[in-house]
Amino acid sequence: MTCSLTIFFTLFLMMDAIGNIASFVEVLSHVDKKRYGLVVLREMAIALGFLLFFYFVGPFLLEAVNASEITVLISSGMILFLFALSVLYPSDKNIRLQVKGGSDPFIVPLAIPLIAGPALLATISLYAATACPATLEAIFLAWAASSVILLTGRFWQRILGKGGLMALERLFALILVMLAVQRIMMGLKLFFTTYI
């Protein structure tokens, strides 16, 4: 149970539903309430498809390129760290700042990379290969929780405002930084215990 909760919490933070509310609302600002829900569900379903693909195929891909657990831990930690920094210190190239409303999105940028980003896909591949059997359950739970948050995104934006959402986004980004550092340290620890 502890393993399942840990994986759920990690995946939920990496999906970053709270931080993605503003982007989803902005991209879908031109659609009505019913259409908003349908598009969010469609994009989340597409993201889930990618998550499941990497859950089932990821371990084989890692084996095919001979990527060790150490490599995946450190590289996914670095990707997650860079992502968290881009949230804390956004630049003009940040994907969230580039999203604009007015067109109906399909896959990019909502499903990928805002939900199913590279760090999340690498993490799922690693969990599928090495973690507890409850990984698949944790994926569905994290996805469902993120979907509910994003489906009610307009409500949360009205209640919290852009300032409140930004504060929550920065808070979750700080937690993501800690997760990233932890993954890198786990990779380094595994490296030293394996090779030194």
SEVO-108047 format. One record per residue: residue number from 1; residue in three letters; x, y, z of N, C-alpha, C in turn. Coordinates in steps of 0.05 Angstrom, whole numbers. Atoms other than C-alpha are relative to their C-alpha. Last residue first. Layout:
BEGIN
   i  aa    n.x    n.y    n.z   ca.x   ca.y   ca.z    c.x    c.y    c.z
 NUM Ala      X      Y      Z      X      Y      Z      X      Y      Z
...
END
This chain:
BEGIN
   i  aa    n.x    n.y    n.z   ca.x   ca.y   ca.z    c.x    c.y    c.z
 196 Ile    -23     -8    -16    648     28   -131      0    -15     27
 195 Tyr    -26     -1     14    606      3   -189     24      7     18
 194 Thr     -3     20     21    539    -19   -160     29     -2    -10
 193 Thr      2     26    -12    537     18    -93      4    -22    -20
 192 Phe    -22      5    -18    564     81   -125     -1    -28     13
 191 Phe    -25      1     15    516     79   -184     23     -7     18
 190 Leu     -1     26     14    456     62   -140     25     -4    -16
 189 Lys     -4     20    -21    472    121    -95      2    -27    -13
 188 Leu    -29     -1     -8    480    166   -157      6    -21     22
 187 Gly    -16     10     22    412    143   -185     30      0      8
 186 Met      4     29      1    378    152   -118     17    -12    -21
 185 Met    -16     11    -22    410    222   -112     -3    -31      1
 184 Ile    -28     -1      8    383    240   -181     17    -13     22
 183 Arg     -5     20     22    314    215   -163     29      0     -8
 182 Gln      1     27    -12    315    253    -96      5    -21    -21
 181 Val    -25      4    -14    337    317   -132      1    -28     13
 180 Ala    -22      3     20    279    310   -180     27     -5     13
 179 Leu      2     27     12    229    297   -124     22     -5    -20
 178 Met     -9     20    -20    254    358    -86     -1    -28    -11
 177 Val    -29     -3     -2    248    401   -149     11    -21     20
 176 Leu    -12     14     23    178    373   -160     30      2      0
 175 Ile      1     29     -7    159    395    -89     12    -17    -23
 174 Leu    -20      5    -20    183    465   -107      1    -29      9
 173 Ala    -26      0     13    143    462   -171     22     -4     20
 172 Phe     -3     27     11     81    443   -131     27     -2    -15
 171 Leu     -3     18    -22     89    507    -90      5    -29    -10
 170 Arg    -27     -3    -10    102    548   -153      5    -19     24
 169 Glu    -18     11     20     38    522   -184     29      1      9
 168 Leu      1     29     -2     -1    535   -121     19    -14    -19
 167 Ala    -13      7    -26     23    607   -120      0    -30      4
 166 Met    -29     -2      4      7    614   -195     15     -7     26
 165 Leu     -9     23     16    -63    587   -184     31      1     -4
 164 Gly      2     24    -17    -75    637   -128     10    -25    -15
 163 Gly    -20     -2    -20    -50    695   -171      1    -25     18
 162 Lys    -26      6     12    -90    674   -231     22      1     21
 161 Gly    -12    -22     17   -154    673   -191     27     -8    -10
 160 Leu    -27     -7     -9   -168    623   -135     12     23    -15
 159 Ile     -3     -1    -29   -243    616   -141     27     11      9
 158 Arg     18    -21    -11   -253    634   -214      4      3     30
 157 Gln    -12    -26      8   -191    594   -235    -18     23     10
 156 Trp    -23     -6    -17   -215    535   -194     12     27     -7
 155 Phe     10     -5    -27   -283    535   -228     23      9     18
 154 Arg     12    -27      1   -252    541   -297    -10      8     27
 153 Gly    -20    -21      1   -207    482   -282    -11     28      0
 152 Thr     12    -22    -15   -264    435   -261     19     24      1
 151 Leu     27     -3      9   -247    385   -316    -14     23     15
 150 Leu      0    -16     25   -174    398   -301    -28      3    -11
 149 Ile    -10    -27     -4   -180    377   -228     -2     17    -25
 148 Val     21    -14    -15   -223    316   -244      8     29      4
 147 Ser     23     -5     18   -174    294   -298    -22     16     14
 146 Ser     -8    -23     17   -114    301   -251    -23      8    -19
 145 Ala     -1    -24    -17   -148    256   -199      7     25    -16
 144 Ala     28     -7     -7   -166    205   -252     -1     25     16
 143 Trp     13    -11     24    -95    205   -281    -28      9      6
 142 Ala    -12    -26      4    -64    196   -212    -13     14    -24
 141 Leu      9    -18    -21   -112    139   -197     11     29     -4
 140 Phe     28     -6      4   -101    105   -264    -10     20     21
 139 Ile      2    -16     25    -25    109   -259    -29      9     -4
 138 Ala     -9    -27     -7    -27     85   -186     -2     19    -24
 137 Glu     22    -12    -17    -67     23   -206      7     30      6
 136 Leu     22     -5     19    -16      8   -261    -23     13     15
 135 Thr     -7    -23     17     42     16   -211    -24      7    -18
 134 Ala     22    -19      0     10    -31   -159      4     25    -18
 133 Pro     21      7     19     57    -88   -177    -23     20     -1
 132 Cys     19     19    -11    115    -53   -141    -23     -6    -20
 131 Ala     15     -7    -24    171    -19   -179    -20    -22      8
 130 Thr    -14      5    -26    227    -42   -225    -18      3     25
 129 Ala    -22     20      0    207    -47   -298      9     -8     28
 128 Ala     10     25     12    139    -13   -297     21    -22      1
 127 Tyr     17     13    -19    167     39   -249    -11    -26    -11
 126 Leu    -16     11    -22    223     55   -297    -16    -14     20
 125 Ser    -15     22     11    177     62   -357     17    -13     21
 124 Ile     18     23      2    130    104   -316     14    -24    -11
 123 Thr      6     10    -27    187    150   -296    -18    -24     -1
 122 Ala    -24     15     -8    210    158   -369     -4    -12     28
 121 Leu     -1     25     16    139    176   -389     24    -17      7
 120 Leu     21     19    -10    133    226   -332      1    -26    -15
 119 Ala     -8     10    -27    200    259   -348    -20    -20     10
 118 Pro    -21     20      2    182    264   -423      9    -11     27
 117 Gly    -26    -11      8    115    298   -412     22    -21      1
 116 Ala    -18     23      5     47    264   -412     27     11    -10
 115 Ile      7     22    -18      6    321   -382     21    -22     -2
 114 Leu      8    -11    -25     34    387   -411     -8    -22     20
 113 Pro    -14     11    -23     75    352   -465    -10      9     27
 112 Ile    -29      1      1     33    323   -495     10     27     -8
 111 Ala     -6     28     -7    -41    317   -477     31     -3      3
 110 Leu     13      8    -25    -48    393   -476      7    -28      9
 109 Pro    -19      4    -22      3    419   -526    -12    -12     25
 108 Val    -19    -21     -8     -5    382   -572    -15     26      3
 107 Ile    -24     12    -10    -53    322   -574     20     21     11
 106 Phe      1     29      2   -107    359   -612     28    -11      6
 105 Pro    -25     15     -2   -121    432   -595     -5    -30     -5
 104 Asp      6     24    -15   -183    468   -621     25    -17      1
 103 Ser      1     24     17   -161    537   -641     -4    -24     17
 102 Gly      9     -6     26   -173    605   -609     -1    -23    -20
 101 Gly     27     10      7   -134    602   -546     -7      7    -28
 100 Lys     20    -21      6    -59    611   -539    -27    -13     -6
  99 Val     27     10      8     -5    568   -509    -19     24     -3
  98 Gln      4     -2     29     64    601   -511    -28     -9     -8
  97 Leu      3    -28      7     70    617   -437     -7      3    -30
  96 Arg     24    -10    -12     57    545   -419     -6     29     -7
  95 Ile     23      9     16    108    520   -469    -26     11     12
  94 Asn     16     18    -15    163    562   -435    -26     -7    -15
  93 Lys      2     25     14    204    595   -489    -16    -21     15
  92 Asp     17     -4     23    193    665   -463     -5    -26    -15
  91 Ser    -12    -16     21    222    643   -397    -19      3    -23
  90 Pro      8      3     28    190    618   -333     14     19    -19
  89 Tyr    -12    -23     13    230    616   -268     -7     -1    -30
  88 Leu     -7    -20    -20    192    570   -220     11     26    -13
  87 Val     25    -10    -13    157    533   -276      6     22     20
  86 Ser     14    -16     20    220    527   -319    -27     10     11
  85 Leu    -12    -27      2    257    505   -257    -14     18    -20
  84 Ala      8    -15    -24    207    448   -247     12     28      0
  83 Phe     29     -7      3    217    425   -319     -9     17     24
  82 Leu      1    -22     20    293    428   -312    -29      9     -4
  81 Phe    -12    -24    -13    289    386   -248     -2     24    -19
  80 Leu     20    -10    -19    241    336   -281     10     26     14
  79 Ile     22    -11     16    289    327   -340    -21     13     19
  78 Met    -10    -25     12    348    319   -292    -22     13    -16
  77 Gly     -2    -20    -21    310    268   -250      9     27    -11
  76 Ser     27     -9     -5    290    230   -313      0     21     23
  75 Ser     10    -16     22    363    228   -333    -28     10      4
  74 Ile    -14    -26      1    389    206   -265    -12     17    -22
  73 Leu      4    -16    -24    337    152   -253     12     27     -2
  72 Val     27    -11      1    337    127   -325     -6     17     25
  71 Thr      2    -20     21    413    120   -327    -28     13      0
  70 Ile    -16    -24     -8    417     85   -260     -4     22    -20
  69 Glu     17    -15    -20    361     37   -279     14     25      9
  68 Ser      2     11    -27    403     18   -339    -19     16     17
  67 Ala      1    -20    -21    390     37   -411     -4    -12     27
  66 Asn    -19      7    -21    411    -19   -459      2     22     22
  65 Val    -22    -19      1    376     14   -517     20     -4     22
  64 Ala    -11     -1     28    332    -47   -527     23     19     -3
  63 Glu    -17     23      4    324    -57   -452     13      0    -27
  62 Leu    -24     -4    -16    298     13   -443     20    -23     -3
  61 Leu    -15    -20     13    250      2   -501     26      6     16
  60 Phe    -13     13     24    227    -64   -472     17     21    -15
  59 Pro    -22     18     -9    214    -31   -404     15    -13    -23
  58 Gly    -23    -14    -10    175     25   -439     23    -18      9
  57 Val    -22      2     20    128    -20   -478     26     12     10
  56 Phe     -3     27     11     75    -36   -425     24     -3    -18
  55 Tyr      1     20    -22     79     26   -381      6    -28    -11
  54 Phe    -27      1    -13    102     69   -439      1    -18     23
  53 Phe    -19     10     20     39     52   -478     28     -3     12
  52 Leu      3     30      1     -4     60   -416     20    -12    -20
  51 Leu    -10     10    -25     22    132   -406     -1    -31      0
  50 Phe    -30     -1      1     13    147   -480     11    -11     26
  49 Gly     -9     19     19    -60    123   -478     31     -1     -2
  48 Leu      0     26    -13    -71    162   -414      9    -22    -19
  47 Ala    -23      1    -18    -49    225   -450      2    -27     14
  46 Ile    -24      3     17    -98    211   -506     25     -2     18
  45 Ala      1     27     10   -154    201   -455     24     -6    -17
  44 Met     -9     17    -22   -133    266   -420     -1    -30     -8
  43 Glu    -29     -3     -3   -138    302   -487     11    -17     23
  42 Arg    -14     11     23   -207    274   -501     31      2      3
  41 Leu      1     29     -1   -232    287   -431     14    -13    -23
  40 Val    -17      8    -22   -208    359   -434      1    -30      3
  39 Val    -28     -3      9   -240    368   -502     20     -9     21
  38 Leu     -5     21     20   -307    340   -478     29      1    -10
  37 Gly     -2     26    -13   -307    383   -415      7    -23    -19
  36 Tyr    -24     -1    -17   -293    447   -453      5    -28     13
  35 Arg    -22      6     18   -346    430   -505     26     -1     16
  34 Lys      2     28      8   -398    427   -450     23     -8    -17
  33 Lys     -5     18    -23   -375    492   -418     -1    -29     -8
  32 Asp     20     -1    -22   -369    532   -482      5    -22     20
  31 Val     21     21      1   -305    538   -523    -20      3     23
  30 His     20     -6     21   -262    600   -538    -23    -20      0
  29 Ser     16    -24     -7   -222    598   -473    -23      6    -19
  28 Leu     28      6      6   -199    527   -488    -18     23      7
  27 Val      2     13     26   -124    543   -494    -30     -4     -8
  26 Glu     -8    -19     20   -128    592   -436     -4    -12    -28
  25 Val     21    -20      2   -167    545   -390      6     20    -23
  24 Phe     24     12     11   -120    488   -405    -22     20     -4
  23 Ser     -5      6     29    -58    532   -394    -25    -13    -13
  22 Ala      0    -25     15    -85    561   -329      4     -5    -29
  21 Ile     27    -12      2   -103    493   -301      0     24    -18
  20 Asn      9      0     27    -35    462   -318    -28     13     -3
  19 Gly    -15    -18     16     -2    479   -252    -10      3    -29
  18 Ile      5    -27    -11    -57    445   -213     15     21    -17
  17 Ala     26     -9      8    -55    384   -259     -5     29     10
  16 Asp      2    -28     -6     20    375   -251    -27     13     -8
  15 Met     21     -8     19     24    307   -284     -7     30      3
  14 Met    -13     -3     26     90    301   -246    -21      7    -22
  13 Leu    -15    -25      0     55    314   -180     13      5    -27
  12 Phe     19    -22     -2      3    260   -193     15     27     -1
  11 Leu     12     -3     26     57    211   -215    -19     24     -1
  10 Thr    -21     -8     19     97    220   -151    -12      6    -28
   9 Phe     -7    -28     -7     36    218   -106     21     10    -20
   8 Phe     23    -18      6     10    155   -140      8     29      4
   7 Ile      0     -2     29     79    121   -137    -23     19     -9
   6 Thr    -24    -15      8     85    136    -63      0      4    -30
   5 Leu      4    -28     -6     14    113    -50     23     18     -8
   4 Ser     21    -10     18     24     47    -87     -4     30      5
   3 Cys    -12     -2     27     89     33    -50    -19     13    -19
   2 Thr    -18    -23     -1     57     48     17     13      5    -27
   1 Met     17    -24      0      0      0      0     17     25      0
END
